[in-house]
Amino acid sequence: MAKRHNSYLNLSDALGEFIKDNKLQKGMDKVEAKDAWVKLMGNGVNNYTTAVELRNETLFVSLSSSVLREELSLGKTKIIAMLNEELGKDLIKKLVLR
């Protein structure tokens, strides 16, 4: 059973403590990476995105358009930088477009 704290906590602090205690940060990072992709790429790219998955420090993105895949591959380093900035931490080291 969880410890009971006598002091008051903000909701964000309580959730952060819960995530840390239950070792859920990896799962949260996966969800946040997917949300960052959707937010930054916009509807034009998201219409052709079939899957986004974070494994270790690599973001795997499946696209249904080979033309878009080639176009995005030219700016991989910029996309990685934008995603890491959106996430607020250096989480993604490599981007694989498939």
Backbone atoms as SQL, in Angstrom:
CREATE TABLE atoms (id INTEGER PRIMARY KEY, chain TEXT, resi INTEGER, resn TEXT, atom TEXT, x REAL, y REAL, z REAL);
INSERT INTO atoms VALUES
  (1, 'A', 1, 'MET', 'N', 0.838, -1.170, 0.000),
  (2, 'A', 1, 'MET', 'CA', 0.000, 0.000, 0.000),
  (3, 'A', 1, 'MET', 'C', 0.887, 1.238, 0.000),
  (4, 'A', 2, 'ALA', 'N', 0.452, 2.261, -0.664),
  (5, 'A', 2, 'ALA', 'CA', 1.224, 3.493, -0.805),
  (6, 'A', 2, 'ALA', 'C', 1.329, 4.223, 0.526),
  (7, 'A', 3, 'LYS', 'N', 2.446, 4.953, 0.670),
  (8, 'A', 3, 'LYS', 'CA', 2.639, 5.749, 1.876),
  (9, 'A', 3, 'LYS', 'C', 1.680, 6.922, 1.865),
  (10, 'A', 4, 'ARG', 'N', 1.275, 7.321, 3.025),
  (11, 'A', 4, 'ARG', 'CA', 0.383, 8.466, 3.137),
  (12, 'A', 4, 'ARG', 'C', 1.204, 9.665, 3.592),
  (13, 'A', 5, 'HIS', 'N', 1.061, 10.759, 2.866),
  (14, 'A', 5, 'HIS', 'CA', 1.773, 11.979, 3.209),
  (15, 'A', 5, 'HIS', 'C', 0.829, 12.920, 3.951),
  (16, 'A', 6, 'ASN', 'N', 1.358, 13.544, 4.982),
  (17, 'A', 6, 'ASN', 'CA', 0.542, 14.474, 5.746),
  (18, 'A', 6, 'ASN', 'C', 0.514, 15.860, 5.129),
  (19, 'A', 7, 'SER', 'N', 1.527, 16.193, 4.333),
  (20, 'A', 7, 'SER', 'CA', 1.561, 17.519, 3.719),
  (21, 'A', 7, 'SER', 'C', 0.765, 17.518, 2.423),
  (22, 'A', 8, 'TYR', 'N', 0.381, 18.709, 2.010),
  (23, 'A', 8, 'TYR', 'CA', -0.373, 18.847, 0.776),
  (24, 'A', 8, 'TYR', 'C', 0.573, 18.916, -0.407),
  (25, 'A', 9, 'LEU', 'N', 0.183, 18.306, -1.513),
  (26, 'A', 9, 'LEU', 'CA', 0.973, 18.312, -2.739),
  (27, 'A', 9, 'LEU', 'C', 0.139, 18.872, -3.882),
  (28, 'A', 10, 'ASN', 'N', 0.805, 19.540, -4.804),
  (29, 'A', 10, 'ASN', 'CA', 0.132, 19.918, -6.049),
  (30, 'A', 10, 'ASN', 'C', -0.181, 18.642, -6.816),
  (31, 'A', 11, 'LEU', 'N', -1.163, 18.708, -7.679),
  (32, 'A', 11, 'LEU', 'CA', -1.518, 17.539, -8.480),
  (33, 'A', 11, 'LEU', 'C', -0.361, 17.131, -9.385),
  (34, 'A', 12, 'SER', 'N', 0.318, 18.106, -9.993),
  (35, 'A', 12, 'SER', 'CA', 1.442, 17.780, -10.878),
  (36, 'A', 12, 'SER', 'C', 2.581, 17.120, -10.110),
  (37, 'A', 13, 'ASP', 'N', 2.842, 17.574, -8.877),
  (38, 'A', 13, 'ASP', 'CA', 3.880, 16.953, -8.056),
  (39, 'A', 13, 'ASP', 'C', 3.493, 15.528, -7.668),
  (40, 'A', 14, 'ALA', 'N', 2.233, 15.337, -7.333),
  (41, 'A', 14, 'ALA', 'CA', 1.757, 14.007, -6.954),
  (42, 'A', 14, 'ALA', 'C', 1.843, 13.039, -8.134),
  (43, 'A', 15, 'LEU', 'N', 1.451, 13.500, -9.321),
  (44, 'A', 15, 'LEU', 'CA', 1.537, 12.646, -10.506),
  (45, 'A', 15, 'LEU', 'C', 2.989, 12.336, -10.851),
  (46, 'A', 16, 'GLY', 'N', 3.857, 13.335, -10.741),
  (47, 'A', 16, 'GLY', 'CA', 5.280, 13.118, -11.005),
  (48, 'A', 16, 'GLY', 'C', 5.873, 12.100, -10.057),
  (49, 'A', 17, 'GLU', 'N', 5.493, 12.179, -8.793),
  (50, 'A', 17, 'GLU', 'CA', 5.972, 11.218, -7.791),
  (51, 'A', 17, 'GLU', 'C', 5.426, 9.822, -8.084),
  (52, 'A', 18, 'PHE', 'N', 4.172, 9.742, -8.490),
  (53, 'A', 18, 'PHE', 'CA', 3.557, 8.453, -8.833),
  (54, 'A', 18, 'PHE', 'C', 4.272, 7.815, -10.020),
  (55, 'A', 19, 'ILE', 'N', 4.567, 8.614, -11.043),
  (56, 'A', 19, 'ILE', 'CA', 5.264, 8.110, -12.233),
  (57, 'A', 19, 'ILE', 'C', 6.649, 7.602, -11.856),
  (58, 'A', 20, 'LYS', 'N', 7.343, 8.354, -11.011),
  (59, 'A', 20, 'LYS', 'CA', 8.691, 7.962, -10.596),
  (60, 'A', 20, 'LYS', 'C', 8.658, 6.702, -9.742),
  (61, 'A', 21, 'ASP', 'N', 7.747, 6.630, -8.776),
  (62, 'A', 21, 'ASP', 'CA', 7.672, 5.481, -7.876),
  (63, 'A', 21, 'ASP', 'C', 7.318, 4.194, -8.612),
  (64, 'A', 22, 'ASN', 'N', 6.482, 4.290, -9.637),
  (65, 'A', 22, 'ASN', 'CA', 6.040, 3.102, -10.369),
  (66, 'A', 22, 'ASN', 'C', 6.815, 2.856, -11.656),
  (67, 'A', 23, 'LYS', 'N', 7.896, 3.610, -11.859),
  (68, 'A', 23, 'LYS', 'CA', 8.782, 3.447, -13.020),
  (69, 'A', 23, 'LYS', 'C', 7.998, 3.488, -14.339),
  (70, 'A', 24, 'LEU', 'N', 7.203, 4.539, -14.506),
  (71, 'A', 24, 'LEU', 'CA', 6.364, 4.689, -15.694),
  (72, 'A', 24, 'LEU', 'C', 6.928, 5.701, -16.694),
  (73, 'A', 25, 'GLN', 'N', 8.114, 6.239, -16.452),
  (74, 'A', 25, 'GLN', 'CA', 8.640, 7.315, -17.295),
  (75, 'A', 25, 'GLN', 'C', 8.844, 6.890, -18.743),
  (76, 'A', 26, 'LYS', 'N', 9.307, 5.652, -18.969),
  (77, 'A', 26, 'LYS', 'CA', 9.505, 5.188, -20.350),
  (78, 'A', 26, 'LYS', 'C', 8.202, 5.211, -21.150),
  (79, 'A', 27, 'GLY', 'N', 7.134, 4.749, -20.541),
  (80, 'A', 27, 'GLY', 'CA', 5.831, 4.753, -21.200),
  (81, 'A', 27, 'GLY', 'C', 5.339, 6.166, -21.456),
  (82, 'A', 28, 'MET', 'N', 5.559, 7.048, -20.505),
  (83, 'A', 28, 'MET', 'CA', 5.166, 8.454, -20.683),
  (84, 'A', 28, 'MET', 'C', 5.959, 9.091, -21.815),
  (85, 'A', 29, 'ASP', 'N', 7.252, 8.764, -21.914),
  (86, 'A', 29, 'ASP', 'CA', 8.084, 9.300, -22.989),
  (87, 'A', 29, 'ASP', 'C', 7.572, 8.854, -24.358),
  (88, 'A', 30, 'LYS', 'N', 7.123, 7.607, -24.449),
  (89, 'A', 30, 'LYS', 'CA', 6.585, 7.103, -25.723),
  (90, 'A', 30, 'LYS', 'C', 5.343, 7.882, -26.137),
  (91, 'A', 31, 'VAL', 'N', 4.459, 8.110, -25.202),
  (92, 'A', 31, 'VAL', 'CA', 3.226, 8.847, -25.489),
  (93, 'A', 31, 'VAL', 'C', 3.540, 10.297, -25.850),
  (94, 'A', 32, 'GLU', 'N', 4.440, 10.916, -25.094),
  (95, 'A', 32, 'GLU', 'CA', 4.795, 12.311, -25.347),
  (96, 'A', 32, 'GLU', 'C', 5.483, 12.483, -26.695),
  (97, 'A', 33, 'ALA', 'N', 6.312, 11.512, -27.104),
  (98, 'A', 33, 'ALA', 'CA', 6.989, 11.584, -28.400),
  (99, 'A', 33, 'ALA', 'C', 5.976, 11.515, -29.538),
  (100, 'A', 34, 'LYS', 'N', 4.999, 10.630, -29.408),
  (101, 'A', 34, 'LYS', 'CA', 3.956, 10.512, -30.433),
  (102, 'A', 34, 'LYS', 'C', 3.136, 11.796, -30.516),
  (103, 'A', 35, 'ASP', 'N', 2.773, 12.360, -29.364),
  (104, 'A', 35, 'ASP', 'CA', 2.007, 13.607, -29.339),
  (105, 'A', 35, 'ASP', 'C', 2.799, 14.765, -29.944),
  (106, 'A', 36, 'ALA', 'N', 4.108, 14.794, -29.681),
  (107, 'A', 36, 'ALA', 'CA', 4.956, 15.855, -30.232),
  (108, 'A', 36, 'ALA', 'C', 5.012, 15.755, -31.756),
  (109, 'A', 37, 'TRP', 'N', 5.099, 14.532, -32.291),
  (110, 'A', 37, 'TRP', 'CA', 5.110, 14.341, -33.746),
  (111, 'A', 37, 'TRP', 'C', 3.813, 14.880, -34.352),
  (112, 'A', 38, 'VAL', 'N', 2.691, 14.499, -33.776),
  (113, 'A', 38, 'VAL', 'CA', 1.383, 14.927, -34.289),
  (114, 'A', 38, 'VAL', 'C', 1.260, 16.447, -34.245),
  (115, 'A', 39, 'LYS', 'N', 1.696, 17.036, -33.149),
  (116, 'A', 39, 'LYS', 'CA', 1.574, 18.489, -32.983),
  (117, 'A', 39, 'LYS', 'C', 2.481, 19.245, -33.952),
  (118, 'A', 40, 'LEU', 'N', 3.718, 18.804, -34.099),
  (119, 'A', 40, 'LEU', 'CA', 4.682, 19.549, -34.913),
  (120, 'A', 40, 'LEU', 'C', 4.499, 19.344, -36.421),
  (121, 'A', 41, 'MET', 'N', 4.094, 18.180, -36.833),
  (122, 'A', 41, 'MET', 'CA', 4.030, 17.885, -38.262),
  (123, 'A', 41, 'MET', 'C', 2.771, 18.408, -38.928),
  (124, 'A', 42, 'GLY', 'N', 1.715, 18.575, -38.198),
  (125, 'A', 42, 'GLY', 'CA', 0.500, 19.128, -38.776),
  (126, 'A', 42, 'GLY', 'C', -0.281, 18.113, -39.592),
  (127, 'A', 43, 'ASN', 'N', -1.436, 18.559, -40.109),
  (128, 'A', 43, 'ASN', 'CA', -2.346, 17.662, -40.823),
  (129, 'A', 43, 'ASN', 'C', -1.760, 17.104, -42.107),
  (130, 'A', 44, 'GLY', 'N', -0.975, 17.889, -42.824),
  (131, 'A', 44, 'GLY', 'CA', -0.408, 17.426, -44.094),
  (132, 'A', 44, 'GLY', 'C', 0.401, 16.160, -43.950),
  (133, 'A', 45, 'VAL', 'N', 1.261, 16.105, -42.950),
  (134, 'A', 45, 'VAL', 'CA', 2.099, 14.923, -42.727),
  (135, 'A', 45, 'VAL', 'C', 1.321, 13.850, -41.975),
  (136, 'A', 46, 'ASN', 'N', 0.492, 14.252, -41.031),
  (137, 'A', 46, 'ASN', 'CA', -0.237, 13.274, -40.217),
  (138, 'A', 46, 'ASN', 'C', -1.229, 12.448, -41.029),
  (139, 'A', 47, 'ASN', 'N', -1.716, 12.991, -42.137),
  (140, 'A', 47, 'ASN', 'CA', -2.615, 12.215, -42.994),
  (141, 'A', 47, 'ASN', 'C', -1.901, 11.013, -43.607),
  (142, 'A', 48, 'TYR', 'N', -0.586, 11.100, -43.763),
  (143, 'A', 48, 'TYR', 'CA', 0.196, 10.010, -44.350),
  (144, 'A', 48, 'TYR', 'C', 0.973, 9.214, -43.307),
  (145, 'A', 49, 'THR', 'N', 0.860, 9.570, -42.042),
  (146, 'A', 49, 'THR', 'CA', 1.552, 8.852, -40.966),
  (147, 'A', 49, 'THR', 'C', 0.673, 7.704, -40.497),
  (148, 'A', 50, 'THR', 'N', 1.216, 6.490, -40.539),
  (149, 'A', 50, 'THR', 'CA', 0.444, 5.319, -40.120),
  (150, 'A', 50, 'THR', 'C', 0.826, 4.850, -38.720),
  (151, 'A', 51, 'ALA', 'N', 2.078, 5.084, -38.290),
  (152, 'A', 51, 'ALA', 'CA', 2.500, 4.662, -36.953),
  (153, 'A', 51, 'ALA', 'C', 3.685, 5.498, -36.488),
  (154, 'A', 52, 'VAL', 'N', 3.717, 5.776, -35.186),
  (155, 'A', 52, 'VAL', 'CA', 4.841, 6.468, -34.555),
  (156, 'A', 52, 'VAL', 'C', 5.180, 5.690, -33.294),
  (157, 'A', 53, 'GLU', 'N', 6.435, 5.261, -33.188),
  (158, 'A', 53, 'GLU', 'CA', 6.840, 4.452, -32.039),
  (159, 'A', 53, 'GLU', 'C', 8.233, 4.846, -31.581),
  (160, 'A', 54, 'LEU', 'N', 8.408, 5.028, -30.287),
  (161, 'A', 54, 'LEU', 'CA', 9.704, 5.340, -29.696),
  (162, 'A', 54, 'LEU', 'C', 10.258, 4.080, -29.059),
  (163, 'A', 55, 'ARG', 'N', 11.433, 3.656, -29.535),
  (164, 'A', 55, 'ARG', 'CA', 12.133, 2.520, -28.945),
  (165, 'A', 55, 'ARG', 'C', 13.534, 2.971, -28.591),
  (166, 'A', 56, 'ASN', 'N', 13.894, 2.826, -27.315),
  (167, 'A', 56, 'ASN', 'CA', 15.153, 3.342, -26.786),
  (168, 'A', 56, 'ASN', 'C', 15.256, 4.822, -27.117),
  (169, 'A', 57, 'GLU', 'N', 16.211, 5.241, -27.919),
  (170, 'A', 57, 'GLU', 'CA', 16.345, 6.661, -28.266),
  (171, 'A', 57, 'GLU', 'C', 16.058, 6.889, -29.745),
  (172, 'A', 58, 'THR', 'N', 15.366, 5.947, -30.386),
  (173, 'A', 58, 'THR', 'CA', 15.066, 6.020, -31.815),
  (174, 'A', 58, 'THR', 'C', 13.561, 6.139, -32.018),
  (175, 'A', 59, 'LEU', 'N', 13.162, 7.119, -32.829),
  (176, 'A', 59, 'LEU', 'CA', 11.750, 7.300, -33.169),
  (177, 'A', 59, 'LEU', 'C', 11.509, 6.680, -34.544),
  (178, 'A', 60, 'PHE', 'N', 10.634, 5.683, -34.602),
  (179, 'A', 60, 'PHE', 'CA', 10.274, 5.011, -35.843),
  (180, 'A', 60, 'PHE', 'C', 8.949, 5.576, -36.314),
  (181, 'A', 61, 'VAL', 'N', 8.932, 6.090, -37.545),
  (182, 'A', 61, 'VAL', 'CA', 7.727, 6.677, -38.115),
  (183, 'A', 61, 'VAL', 'C', 7.414, 5.956, -39.420),
  (184, 'A', 62, 'SER', 'N', 6.228, 5.387, -39.519),
  (185, 'A', 62, 'SER', 'CA', 5.786, 4.726, -40.746),
  (186, 'A', 62, 'SER', 'C', 4.931, 5.703, -41.543),
  (187, 'A', 63, 'LEU', 'N', 5.282, 5.855, -42.807),
  (188, 'A', 63, 'LEU', 'CA', 4.562, 6.770, -43.694),
  (189, 'A', 63, 'LEU', 'C', 4.021, 5.995, -44.882),
  (190, 'A', 64, 'SER', 'N', 2.847, 6.379, -45.353),
  (191, 'A', 64, 'SER', 'CA', 2.239, 5.692, -46.496),
  (192, 'A', 64, 'SER', 'C', 2.645, 6.324, -47.826),
  (193, 'A', 65, 'SER', 'N', 3.381, 7.421, -47.800),
  (194, 'A', 65, 'SER', 'CA', 3.802, 8.095, -49.024),
  (195, 'A', 65, 'SER', 'C', 5.324, 8.063, -49.140),
  (196, 'A', 66, 'SER', 'N', 5.827, 7.428, -50.195),
  (197, 'A', 66, 'SER', 'CA', 7.271, 7.359, -50.395),
  (198, 'A', 66, 'SER', 'C', 7.855, 8.730, -50.741),
  (199, 'A', 67, 'VAL', 'N', 7.081, 9.563, -51.406),
  (200, 'A', 67, 'VAL', 'CA', 7.538, 10.906, -51.750),
  (201, 'A', 67, 'VAL', 'C', 7.727, 11.738, -50.475),
  (202, 'A', 68, 'LEU', 'N', 6.771, 11.678, -49.573),
  (203, 'A', 68, 'LEU', 'CA', 6.867, 12.397, -48.305),
  (204, 'A', 68, 'LEU', 'C', 8.021, 11.852, -47.468),
  (205, 'A', 69, 'ARG', 'N', 8.201, 10.543, -47.472),
  (206, 'A', 69, 'ARG', 'CA', 9.298, 9.921, -46.728),
  (207, 'A', 69, 'ARG', 'C', 10.640, 10.467, -47.203),
  (208, 'A', 70, 'GLU', 'N', 10.809, 10.562, -48.491),
  (209, 'A', 70, 'GLU', 'CA', 12.056, 11.087, -49.063),
  (210, 'A', 70, 'GLU', 'C', 12.236, 12.559, -48.717),
  (211, 'A', 71, 'GLU', 'N', 11.168, 13.318, -48.781),
  (212, 'A', 71, 'GLU', 'CA', 11.219, 14.745, -48.474),
  (213, 'A', 71, 'GLU', 'C', 11.599, 14.974, -47.011),
  (214, 'A', 72, 'LEU', 'N', 10.989, 14.214, -46.105),
  (215, 'A', 72, 'LEU', 'CA', 11.290, 14.367, -44.681),
  (216, 'A', 72, 'LEU', 'C', 12.688, 13.872, -44.329),
  (217, 'A', 73, 'SER', 'N', 13.186, 12.892, -45.068),
  (218, 'A', 73, 'SER', 'CA', 14.522, 12.354, -44.767),
  (219, 'A', 73, 'SER', 'C', 15.612, 13.397, -44.996),
  (220, 'A', 74, 'LEU', 'N', 15.338, 14.399, -45.815),
  (221, 'A', 74, 'LEU', 'CA', 16.326, 15.455, -46.059),
  (222, 'A', 74, 'LEU', 'C', 16.497, 16.363, -44.836),
  (223, 'A', 75, 'GLY', 'N', 15.497, 16.428, -43.983),
  (224, 'A', 75, 'GLY', 'CA', 15.558, 17.313, -42.822),
  (225, 'A', 75, 'GLY', 'C', 15.498, 16.580, -41.496),
  (226, 'A', 76, 'LYS', 'N', 16.061, 15.372, -41.433),
  (227, 'A', 76, 'LYS', 'CA', 15.975, 14.563, -40.213),
  (228, 'A', 76, 'LYS', 'C', 16.557, 15.271, -38.991),
  (229, 'A', 77, 'THR', 'N', 17.719, 15.876, -39.138),
  (230, 'A', 77, 'THR', 'CA', 18.358, 16.504, -37.976),
  (231, 'A', 77, 'THR', 'C', 17.517, 17.664, -37.442),
  (232, 'A', 78, 'LYS', 'N', 16.905, 18.431, -38.351),
  (233, 'A', 78, 'LYS', 'CA', 16.052, 19.536, -37.921),
  (234, 'A', 78, 'LYS', 'C', 14.793, 19.008, -37.230),
  (235, 'A', 79, 'ILE', 'N', 14.222, 17.937, -37.747),
  (236, 'A', 79, 'ILE', 'CA', 13.027, 17.337, -37.148),
  (237, 'A', 79, 'ILE', 'C', 13.347, 16.818, -35.747),
  (238, 'A', 80, 'ILE', 'N', 14.496, 16.153, -35.595),
  (239, 'A', 80, 'ILE', 'CA', 14.906, 15.639, -34.281),
  (240, 'A', 80, 'ILE', 'C', 15.063, 16.791, -33.296),
  (241, 'A', 81, 'ALA', 'N', 15.701, 17.870, -33.737),
  (242, 'A', 81, 'ALA', 'CA', 15.901, 19.036, -32.868),
  (243, 'A', 81, 'ALA', 'C', 14.561, 19.645, -32.457),
  (244, 'A', 82, 'MET', 'N', 13.630, 19.762, -33.404),
  (245, 'A', 82, 'MET', 'CA', 12.310, 20.326, -33.101),
  (246, 'A', 82, 'MET', 'C', 11.542, 19.445, -32.115),
  (247, 'A', 83, 'LEU', 'N', 11.599, 18.124, -32.311),
  (248, 'A', 83, 'LEU', 'CA', 10.896, 17.202, -31.421),
  (249, 'A', 83, 'LEU', 'C', 11.482, 17.261, -30.003),
  (250, 'A', 84, 'ASN', 'N', 12.798, 17.264, -29.900),
  (251, 'A', 84, 'ASN', 'CA', 13.434, 17.337, -28.580),
  (252, 'A', 84, 'ASN', 'C', 13.114, 18.653, -27.880),
  (253, 'A', 85, 'GLU', 'N', 13.047, 19.732, -28.650),
  (254, 'A', 85, 'GLU', 'CA', 12.686, 21.024, -28.066),
  (255, 'A', 85, 'GLU', 'C', 11.247, 20.996, -27.550),
  (256, 'A', 86, 'GLU', 'N', 10.359, 20.383, -28.312),
  (257, 'A', 86, 'GLU', 'CA', 8.956, 20.270, -27.900),
  (258, 'A', 86, 'GLU', 'C', 8.821, 19.409, -26.642),
  (259, 'A', 87, 'LEU', 'N', 9.636, 18.353, -26.559),
  (260, 'A', 87, 'LEU', 'CA', 9.587, 17.455, -25.409),
  (261, 'A', 87, 'LEU', 'C', 10.267, 18.059, -24.177),
  (262, 'A', 88, 'GLY', 'N', 11.148, 19.010, -24.390),
  (263, 'A', 88, 'GLY', 'CA', 11.837, 19.650, -23.280),
  (264, 'A', 88, 'GLY', 'C', 13.018, 18.862, -22.763),
  (265, 'A', 89, 'LYS', 'N', 13.419, 17.816, -23.475),
  (266, 'A', 89, 'LYS', 'CA', 14.594, 17.028, -23.093),
  (267, 'A', 89, 'LYS', 'C', 15.154, 16.335, -24.317),
  (268, 'A', 90, 'ASP', 'N', 16.404, 15.929, -24.222),
  (269, 'A', 90, 'ASP', 'CA', 17.097, 15.293, -25.345),
  (270, 'A', 90, 'ASP', 'C', 16.756, 13.808, -25.354),
  (271, 'A', 91, 'LEU', 'N', 15.561, 13.489, -25.813),
  (272, 'A', 91, 'LEU', 'CA', 15.037, 12.122, -25.741),
  (273, 'A', 91, 'LEU', 'C', 15.291, 11.332, -27.024),
  (274, 'A', 92, 'ILE', 'N', 15.188, 11.997, -28.173),
  (275, 'A', 92, 'ILE', 'CA', 15.299, 11.322, -29.469),
  (276, 'A', 92, 'ILE', 'C', 16.676, 11.586, -30.055),
  (277, 'A', 93, 'LYS', 'N', 17.407, 10.509, -30.353),
  (278, 'A', 93, 'LYS', 'CA', 18.741, 10.638, -30.948),
  (279, 'A', 93, 'LYS', 'C', 18.718, 10.322, -32.440),
  (280, 'A', 94, 'LYS', 'N', 17.777, 9.464, -32.856),
  (281, 'A', 94, 'LYS', 'CA', 17.748, 8.997, -34.234),
  (282, 'A', 94, 'LYS', 'C', 16.298, 8.926, -34.713),
  (283, 'A', 95, 'LEU', 'N', 16.092, 9.225, -36.000),
  (284, 'A', 95, 'LEU', 'CA', 14.776, 9.167, -36.612),
  (285, 'A', 95, 'LEU', 'C', 14.822, 8.203, -37.788),
  (286, 'A', 96, 'VAL', 'N', 13.949, 7.217, -37.767),
  (287, 'A', 96, 'VAL', 'CA', 13.882, 6.226, -38.849),
  (288, 'A', 96, 'VAL', 'C', 12.518, 6.382, -39.523),
  (289, 'A', 97, 'LEU', 'N', 12.539, 6.714, -40.800),
  (290, 'A', 97, 'LEU', 'CA', 11.308, 6.847, -41.594),
  (291, 'A', 97, 'LEU', 'C', 11.147, 5.591, -42.422),
  (292, 'A', 98, 'ARG', 'N', 9.987, 4.945, -42.300),
  (293, 'A', 98, 'ARG', 'CA', 9.766, 3.725, -43.078),
  (294, 'A', 98, 'ARG', 'C', 8.418, 3.749, -43.745);
